[in-house]
Amino acid sequence: MITRTRLAAGACALLAALAAGMAFPAGAVAGEPTGEDAPKVDLVLDVSGSMRTRDIDGGTRMAAAKQAFNEVLDATPEEVQLGIRTLGADYPGDDRKTGCKDTAQLYPVGPLDRTEAKTAVATLSPTGWTPIGPALLKAADDLDGGDGSKRIVLISDGEDTCAPLDPCEVAREISAKGIGVTIDTLGLVPSTKLRKQLSCIAEATGGTYTSVEHTDELTDKVNQLVDRAADPVVTPVATEGADACAKAPTLKSGLYTDREEFGQQRWYRVDVEPGQELRASVSVGADRAVNPSYGVLLRAVTVHGREIVRGEAAGNGRTDVLSTGLRYPKQESDEEDAPAEAVCLQVTNSFSVASGVKTTPGLPLELTVDVVDGPSDSDDVAAFGLGRGWWLLGLLVLVGFVAGLLWGWLSRWRFAMWRTN
């Protein structure tokens, strides 16, 4: 009886697994990586005098950084081109002008020679100032060129000492260049001011900020970021929207990046053939302090200004990215050579800048456009408002019904056997 019970349970599980396999087919890739260039990572290390402080696992911050770097160098994937840049490593004096130029490329970005890189790291000694802004500008130049992913990993234990060159503004400037650099930051001390500055740098380029207080945490995080650089990426194509539909650039399926001023609207055009479906989404990043109560609107309109469909999202408070999207299926035409329809996409934001914050460059905008073959008939588009999810729901109901019948039959059979015995 136990054997039959297990067989029945196994049959139910197999049926459910088959149903799940039918209901959740392998997903299609939304885009392909652009270019075949190797991913690049520039590790930017603070070697200022404060790195002598002994508060990480009983040793100095510099010793923890060196140990982490050695382990990261051992684990770096072969396909990643890695470099090391320092800030505050060479000038021990008090002249601020000289100290704020103290950034150097310790190991050039390129194919990794682990022995040579470790030897270079071993020579480091905490010395001078903390010129984060100048170091980030130089690191962006280190990574310039090529279509592969580009990532700066900044490790610091203190705020920048070279104002008025604000490192947060430097990060926004790097982002505005459109070279696709992401900056991740790691803070070695739990300081509110340091967290605020490093978080702002990371947010400006779509990176992450992490506070680390132990050597193993530092090693794990840097390894994670280096590995992430090796993942395939889709590099957005820089474009420039117009202030009216008639002047808008025509876009094909792909990922695009642009900048939009506060309260501005940007226009783009997409050609949609009969029987095709336009799918578009937009994300606008609040890469600086903004006032509460804002929103993003994406509209698809005809060239004559008639609205076809819209998508909108609103926020209130500190939101890094606000996104919305839309879908527009163009019905089949009875004419064999029916022309494509020009659809205008309008992106509008209602962000307003906080007091004392620069309005330029505009907010980073990322637009995804996908023109695909439309559904063969209306039933594929929507069934009782559920779309293709209707078929999944029906299949799950069927599986549940069959499983219930099997379980009921098994229960009756077990009860009959118990009475017989």
C-alpha positions in Angstrom: 0.0 0.0 0.0 2.9 2.4 0.8 4.4 1.7 -2.6 1.2 2.5 -4.3 0.8 5.7 -2.3 4.3 6.8 -3.4 3.6 5.9 -7.0 0.4 8.0 -6.9 2.2 10.9 -5.3 5.0 10.6 -7.8 2.5 10.7 -10.7 0.9 13.9 -9.3 4.4 15.5 -9.0 5.3 14.5 -12.5 2.1 15.9 -13.9 2.7 19.1 -12.0 6.3 19.3 -13.3 5.2 18.8 -16.9 2.5 21.5 -16.5 5.1 23.9 -15.1 7.4 23.2 -18.0 4.6 24.0 -20.4 3.5 27.1 -18.5 6.9 28.6 -18.0 8.9 28.2 -21.3 12.5 29.4 -21.4 12.5 33.2 -21.6 13.8 35.0 -24.6 16.7 37.3 -24.2 15.6 41.0 -24.4 18.7 42.2 -26.0 22.2 41.1 -27.1 25.5 42.5 -25.8 26.8 45.2 -28.1 30.4 44.6 -29.2 32.8 41.9 -28.2 35.3 44.0 -26.2 36.6 42.7 -22.9 35.0 44.0 -19.8 37.2 46.6 -17.9 37.5 47.3 -14.2 39.5 50.0 -12.5 40.0 49.5 -8.8 40.6 53.0 -7.2 42.1 52.8 -3.8 42.4 55.5 -1.2 46.0 55.6 0.1 45.7 58.7 2.2 47.3 59.1 5.6 44.1 58.0 7.5 44.5 54.5 6.0 47.1 53.9 8.8 44.3 53.7 11.4 44.2 50.3 13.1 40.5 49.5 13.3 39.8 46.6 10.9 40.2 43.1 12.4 43.1 44.3 14.6 45.1 45.7 11.7 45.4 48.9 9.7 42.9 49.8 7.0 45.8 49.6 4.5 46.6 46.1 5.5 43.0 45.0 5.0 42.9 46.6 1.6 46.1 44.9 0.5 44.9 41.5 1.6 41.6 42.0 -0.1 43.3 43.1 -3.3 45.6 40.1 -3.4 42.7 37.7 -3.0 40.7 39.6 -5.7 43.6 39.4 -8.1 43.8 35.7 -7.6 40.0 35.3 -8.4 39.7 37.8 -11.3 38.2 36.1 -14.4 40.6 35.7 -17.3 38.3 37.7 -19.6 38.3 40.8 -17.4 40.9 43.6 -18.0 41.7 45.0 -14.6 43.7 48.1 -13.5 44.5 49.7 -10.2 44.6 53.5 -9.5 45.6 55.2 -6.3 44.7 58.5 -4.7 46.8 60.1 -2.1 49.7 57.7 -2.4 52.7 59.8 -3.3 52.6 63.4 -1.9 53.2 63.6 1.9 53.3 67.4 2.1 50.8 70.1 3.1 50.4 72.0 -0.2 46.7 71.5 -1.0 47.1 72.3 -4.7 49.8 69.6 -5.1 48.0 67.1 -2.9 44.8 67.4 -4.9 46.7 66.2 -8.0 48.0 63.1 -6.3 46.4 60.3 -8.3 48.4 57.7 -10.3 47.8 54.6 -12.2 49.5 51.8 -10.2 48.7 49.1 -12.7 47.3 49.9 -16.2 43.9 48.5 -17.3 44.6 45.5 -19.5 45.2 41.7 -19.4 46.1 40.8 -15.8 49.6 39.8 -14.8 48.8 38.7 -11.2 52.4 38.6 -10.0 53.1 42.1 -11.3 49.9 43.5 -9.9 50.5 42.0 -6.5 54.0 43.4 -6.5 52.7 46.9 -7.2 50.1 46.6 -4.4 52.8 45.6 -1.9 54.6 48.9 -2.5 51.7 51.0 -1.2 52.0 53.1 1.9 49.5 55.5 3.4 50.7 59.0 2.5 48.7 62.1 1.7 45.4 63.7 0.7 42.0 62.3 -0.5 41.4 63.7 -4.1 38.4 61.5 -4.9 37.1 63.8 -7.7 40.4 64.0 -9.7 40.9 60.3 -9.3 37.5 59.5 -10.7 38.1 61.7 -13.7 41.4 59.9 -14.4 39.8 56.5 -13.8 37.1 57.3 -16.4 39.9 58.1 -18.9 41.6 54.8 -18.0 38.5 52.9 -19.2 37.7 55.0 -22.2 37.2 53.2 -25.5 35.5 49.9 -26.5 32.0 48.6 -26.1 32.4 46.2 -23.2 31.2 46.9 -19.7 33.2 49.5 -17.7 33.3 49.6 -13.9 35.1 51.8 -11.4 35.3 50.3 -7.8 36.2 53.1 -5.4 37.4 52.1 -1.9 37.9 55.0 0.6 37.9 55.6 4.3 37.2 59.3 4.2 35.6 62.2 2.4 37.1 64.1 -0.5 39.5 66.8 0.7 39.8 68.7 -2.6 36.5 70.7 -2.7 35.1 72.6 -4.6 35.7 69.8 -7.1 32.7 67.9 -5.8 33.1 64.1 -6.5 29.4 63.7 -6.8 29.3 66.3 -9.6 32.3 64.6 -11.1 30.3 61.3 -11.2 27.4 63.1 -12.9 29.8 64.5 -15.4 31.2 61.0 -16.2 27.6 59.7 -16.6 26.7 62.6 -18.9 29.6 61.6 -21.2 27.7 58.5 -22.3 30.7 56.2 -22.1 28.8 53.6 -20.0 30.9 53.7 -16.8 29.4 52.5 -13.6 30.9 53.5 -10.3 30.6 51.3 -7.2 31.8 52.7 -3.9 32.9 51.0 -0.7 33.3 52.9 2.6 35.7 51.5 5.2 34.3 53.4 8.2 30.6 53.8 9.3 30.5 57.6 8.8 27.3 59.4 7.9 29.1 62.1 5.9 31.2 59.5 4.0 28.1 57.3 3.3 26.3 60.3 1.9 29.1 61.3 -0.4 29.9 57.8 -1.6 26.2 57.0 -2.1 25.7 60.1 -4.2 28.7 59.1 -6.4 27.3 55.6 -6.9 23.7 56.7 -7.6 24.8 59.2 -10.3 26.1 56.3 -12.5 23.7 53.5 -11.5 26.3 51.9 -9.1 26.0 50.6 -5.6 27.4 51.8 -2.2 28.5 49.3 0.5 29.8 49.9 4.0 32.4 47.3 5.0 34.1 46.9 8.4 36.0 43.6 8.0 38.6 42.3 5.6 36.5 39.3 4.4 33.6 41.6 3.7 35.8 43.8 1.6 37.2 40.9 -0.3 33.8 39.4 -1.0 32.3 42.6 -2.2 35.1 43.6 -4.6 35.1 40.0 -6.0 31.4 40.3 -6.6 31.8 43.6 -8.4 34.6 42.3 -10.6 32.6 39.2 -11.5 29.6 41.4 -12.3 31.7 43.3 -14.8 32.2 40.0 -16.7 28.4 39.5 -17.1 27.1 40.2 -20.6 25.6 43.7 -20.9 23.6 45.7 -23.4 25.2 49.1 -23.9 22.6 51.8 -24.5 22.9 53.9 -27.7 23.2 57.6 -27.1 20.4 59.6 -28.8 19.0 63.1 -28.6 15.2 63.5 -28.5 13.6 66.6 -30.0 11.2 69.1 -28.6 8.5 68.2 -31.1 7.4 65.0 -33.0 8.2 66.5 -36.4 11.9 66.9 -35.4 12.2 63.6 -33.5 14.8 61.0 -34.4 13.5 57.7 -35.8 14.4 54.8 -33.5 14.5 51.0 -34.2 14.3 48.3 -31.6 17.0 48.7 -29.0 18.1 50.4 -25.8 18.7 54.2 -25.9 20.0 56.8 -23.4 19.4 60.5 -23.3 19.3 63.4 -20.9 16.1 65.3 -20.1 16.0 68.7 -18.3 13.6 69.2 -15.4 10.0 69.6 -16.6 11.1 69.1 -20.2 9.5 66.8 -22.8 11.5 64.7 -25.3 10.1 63.2 -28.5 11.1 60.1 -30.5 9.6 58.4 -33.6 9.1 54.7 -34.2 7.8 53.1 -37.5 5.3 50.3 -36.8 4.2 48.0 -39.7 0.7 46.6 -39.9 0.5 43.4 -37.8 3.3 44.5 -35.5 3.3 45.5 -31.8 5.2 48.4 -30.3 6.5 47.9 -26.8 8.2 50.8 -25.1 9.4 51.7 -21.6 11.2 54.6 -20.1 13.2 55.1 -16.9 14.2 58.5 -15.5 16.9 58.6 -12.8 16.8 61.1 -10.0 20.6 61.4 -9.7 20.5 64.4 -7.4 18.3 65.8 -4.7 14.8 66.6 -6.0 11.6 67.9 -4.5 8.8 65.4 -3.5 5.8 64.8 -5.7 6.9 64.0 -9.2 6.1 61.7 -12.1 7.1 60.3 -15.5 4.7 60.1 -18.4 5.2 58.1 -21.6 2.7 58.7 -24.4 2.4 57.1 -27.9 0.6 59.5 -30.3 0.0 59.8 -34.0 1.9 62.4 -36.1 -1.2 64.5 -35.9 -1.2 64.6 -32.1 -3.9 62.0 -31.3 -3.1 60.0 -28.2 -3.0 56.2 -28.8 -1.9 54.9 -25.4 0.0 56.1 -22.4 1.9 54.8 -19.3 2.6 56.9 -16.2 4.2 56.5 -12.8 4.4 58.9 -9.8 6.6 59.1 -6.7 6.8 61.1 -3.5 10.1 61.2 -1.7 13.6 60.0 -2.6 13.3 57.5 -5.5 16.4 56.8 -7.5 14.6 55.6 -10.7 11.0 56.0 -11.9 9.8 53.8 -14.7 6.7 53.3 -16.9 5.8 51.6 -20.2 3.2 51.0 -22.8 2.1 48.5 -25.6 0.5 49.4 -28.9 -0.6 46.5 -31.3 -1.0 47.8 -34.9 -3.8 45.8 -36.5 -3.3 43.9 -39.8 -4.3 45.8 -42.9 -6.4 44.5 -45.8 -3.9 46.1 -48.2 -0.9 44.1 -49.2 1.5 47.0 -49.3 0.1 49.1 -46.5 2.7 51.6 -45.3 4.2 51.7 -41.8 2.7 54.0 -39.3 4.9 56.6 -37.7 4.3 56.5 -33.9 5.6 59.4 -31.8 6.8 58.6 -28.3 6.7 61.5 -25.8 8.6 61.4 -22.5 7.6 64.0 -19.9 8.8 64.4 -16.3 7.5 66.5 -13.5 10.7 66.4 -11.3 11.6 69.8 -9.8 15.1 70.5 -8.5 15.8 71.1 -4.8 17.2 74.4 -3.6 20.9 74.9 -4.4 21.1 71.8 -6.8 22.3 72.2 -10.3 19.8 71.6 -13.1 22.4 70.7 -15.7 23.1 68.2 -17.1 19.6 66.9 -17.4 18.3 63.8 -15.7 19.5 60.5 -17.1 16.8 58.8 -19.3 16.8 55.3 -20.6 14.4 54.3 -23.3 13.7 50.7 -24.4 12.0 50.2 -27.8 10.8 46.8 -29.1 8.9 46.3 -32.3 7.8 42.7 -32.6 5.3 40.6 -34.7 1.8 41.1 -33.2 -0.4 38.4 -32.0 -2.2 36.3 -34.7 -5.7 37.1 -33.3 -7.3 39.2 -30.6 -7.7 36.2 -28.3 -3.9 36.1 -27.9 -3.8 39.7 -26.8 -6.4 39.5 -24.1 -8.8 36.9 -22.7 -11.1 38.3 -20.1 -8.4 40.9 -19.3 -5.8 38.3 -18.4 -3.8 38.1 -21.6 -1.7 35.0 -22.0 -1.9 34.4 -18.3 -5.4 33.1 -18.9 -3.9 29.9 -20.5 -1.6 29.5 -17.5 -4.5 29.8 -15.1 -6.6 27.3 -17.0 -3.8 24.8 -17.1 -3.2 25.1 -13.4 -6.9 24.6 -12.7 -6.8 21.4 -14.9 -3.7 20.1 -13.0 -5.4 20.8 -9.7 -8.5 19.0 -10.8 -6.7 15.9 -12.0 -4.5 15.8 -8.8 -7.7 16.1 -6.7 -9.3 13.1 -8.5 -6.1 11.0 -8.0 -5.9 11.9 -4.3 -9.6 11.2 -3.7 -9.4 7.8 -5.5 -6.3 6.9 -3.4 -8.0 7.9 -0.2 -11.0 5.8 -0.9 -8.8 2.8 -1.8 -6.8 3.1 1.4 -10.1 3.4 3.5 -11.5 0.2 1.7 -8.2 -1.7 2.4 -8.4 -0.6 6.1 -12.0 -1.9 6.4 -11.1 -5.2 4.7 -8.2 -5.8 7.0 
